[in-house]
Amino acid sequence: MSSAIPLILGYAQSSLDRHSERRDDDAFLATMRADAEARTVVFAGETPVLKRRPDGASSAYHSLERAATLGEPTETAFLGTDEHGPIFAALIDAAHAEPLKAQGYGVADMRTVAVQGFVTPEETSVLGAAKALFSWHITHRFCAKCGAPSRLSHAGWRRDCPACNAQHFPRTDPVVIMLATIGDRCLLGRSPRFAQPMYSCLAGFMEPGETIEQAVRRETLEETGIACGRVHYILSQPWPFPMSLMIGCIAEAEHDRITIDPVEIADARWFTREQAVAIIEGRHPEGITCPPTIAIAHHLLRAWVDKT
Ligand SMILES: [Zn+2]
């Protein structure tokens, strides 16, 4: 099947060269900062601040001079370089968001920026990286070993404890997201948190000591009572809410008897391939919808429908 809406997975389109091996190279970082083409993304708390361009479109990038007028950064990071030059990130206090909005800057949460396509998929992905990194800084201001205040280091990619010398690195939390299938049917569920007609793939956080396959089987069994056998990895997606990696799989169900966990799931149902196509195309007779094209669940469902 085809679609007029571009099938672009959100937050996954960054082409940045991160230069991760040079984050402690002060001379290199100074050269990057002095580059006439250097730009920065700016977050007011967890909300990106977008520049409005003269043509009415928005951009994630501000010049370093302009960014300095938006608010005093509490944290900064060097994200890397693209074909135009260096890209930094600056975190300013969340209280700046509303005044900046009043001054004409684009201020919207990361989900809206991605779903509405306020900036390019590439810029959305760079924003997603900065959002995840800053979400970690915001919630890890103190050393997890001794409790002393920690300091940003390594161009924004580490926090060091001056009291016990512990080094702390940004976290990415793995989440399995899966489409269980049996014959010509697939299993979709509705979270109590979803807007009414939307069904999606099941998902859950991986636990320490688990393989991806085990997490897929455990979550599917816990949420719907469906036991799964073989698990096939399909694709992954950085998901900056607050700092996850979605690991997308298709799982082969061993039976079709659904018993939902009412705490996690409002409903779960088997859908035929034909019904899944109707859902994707927005013409299911009950008005059932699925997540938008930026979401990995959409791509998993489509991969199964298209048998790719
Ligand atoms: Zn410490």
Residues whose N, C-alpha, C, O or C-beta is under 5 A from the ligand:
A	BS01	ZN	C143 K145 C146 G147 A148 C161 A163 C164 N165 A166
